[in-house]
Amino acid sequence: MWAVPPERGGMASGVGGTTRFAGLLFGIVGLGSILTFHLHGYFLANLNPLGGLKPGEAGAFAERVAAGGRPWSSSQPWSAP
């Protein structure tokens, strides 16, 4: 803030806050996608030894767990049962 004249301090503060929140947003999105990717791989690799799931069912189950267990489509959240 030292490089900004006092009459522009509010604008500089707003730009700094927006940049900070954008960085936070991208960090959460990035870590969430990495977590989802690894959860999907983990379930695909480890569910068949637990018994009963076919490879196609294991993938669908892993996607449902990664989505938080919601039985409806994430593209239509208003169609919940």
N, C-alpha and C positions, 0 to 999 in steps of 0.2 A: 504494500500500500504506500510505501515511501515514494515510489516513482510516479504516483498519480497526484495531480493537484487536488487540494481540499474540496473544491467545488465539484469534482468528479468522483469523490469517494464513494458515494452511494452506488453509482454505476459500476465501479470496480468491485465493490462488495457483492453486488448482484451477479456479476460475471463469475467471480470466485465461487460463490455458492452454487451456481448452476453447474459449473465445471466439477465441483466436488460431488454433487448429487448424480451427475451423469457418470462419473467414475464409479461410484457406488453401485449404480444400476447395472453397468456393464460387468462389474465384478460379480454381482449376484447371478446375473444371467449366465456368465461364463462358467462359474463354479457349479451352478445348477445343471447345465448341460453336460459337464464332465461327470458329475455324480450320476445323472441319468444314464449316460453311456456305460459307465462302469457297473451300475446296478443291472442293466440289461444283460451285459456279458456275464456277470456273476450268476444270475439266475439261469441263463441258458446253459452254463457250464455245470451247475450244481443241482439242478432240480431233478434231472433224470435219475441220479442215484437214490433220491428220496422215494422214487417209485410212482408209477401210475400216469405220468405225463408223457405224452408223445411229443416229438420235437416241435410240431406246429402249435400244440397247446402250451408248451413251455414258453414260446415267444410271446404268445398272447397274454399269458399270465405275467410275464416279466414286464410287458408294457402296461398292464393294468396296475401292477404294484408301483411302477415308476410314476404313474399318473395319480397316485394317491388312493387307489382302490375304487375310483369312481366307475360305476357300471355304464355310464352314458358317454357319449362322444364329447371330447373336449372342444370340438368346433361348434357344438350346440349345447351350451351349459343350461339353457332354459328348458331342455327336454328331460329333466331329471324325473325319475319315476316317482 
